[in-house]
Amino acid sequence: MSDLLMTRFVHARPDTERAGWAHPVDALRLMLRTWRTRRALLELTPRELSDIGVSRATAIAEASRLPWDIAPMDGRR
């Protein structure tokens, strides 16, 4: 069982109305979750990758992206 299992719904981007240190902490949490998810892509079997519709090359390209780069990838890569 993966430790990346989400047990509740969370917002992908922090609220803009929050003040103080909550903003940077939420951003760091998002970067950590993004980094862990991208690293887990490399460990998936070909069957698991085909189940989610991702090729091995796409998984490698996604895993090589920086954690703070959360914009969707374009189809040209």
N, C-alpha and C positions, 0 to 999 in steps of 0.2 A: 504494500500500500504506500502510496506517495505521501510525503510530508507536505506537499504543495496543495493538498485538498482544501478547498475553501469551504468553511462550515457556515458562512453567513455572507450576505451580499455586502459589498463595500463599493464605495465610489472610486472610480479609476483616477479621477482628478480631485484634488482637494478643493473645498469650497473657497470662493474668493472673499467671503464675508468674515472668515476667521481672522482673529488678530493675535499678536504675540508670537510665541515660538511654535504654535501648532502648525503653521504653514511649512516651515522647513522640516519639521519632524515628519509630517505627512508626505512631503516630497521624498525624503530619504527612505521612508517605508515603501513608497511606490517604486523607487529605483531598486531597492533590495528585492522586492517581489518580482520585478521585471527581470533582473539579473538571474535569479534562481530559476525562473520559468524558462528563460532562454538556455541556461546550462542544462536543464532537464531535457530539452529537445534533442541534445546530442546523445542521450542515453536511450532514446526510444528505438524500438525494433522497427524494421521496415513495415511490418504489419500494423503497428501502432501509428506510424507516420501516415500510412495509406488510409487508416481509419479517420484521421483528422484532415486528410486531404493535403498533406505537405510532403514534398519530395525531400530527399536527403540533402540535395544542394540548397534548397530553400531553408532547411533547418540549420545548416551550417552558416548560411548568410545571415540568418536572424540571430544566431548565437554570437556572431562576431560583432554585432552592433553594440554601441555603448549603452549602459543602463539608463541614462537620462534621455536617450533618443526613443521616445515612445510614440512618435508619429507613425502612422501606418506605412509600410513599405510599398513602393510602387511596383508594378508588374514587370518593370524592365530589368530587374536584377536577376 
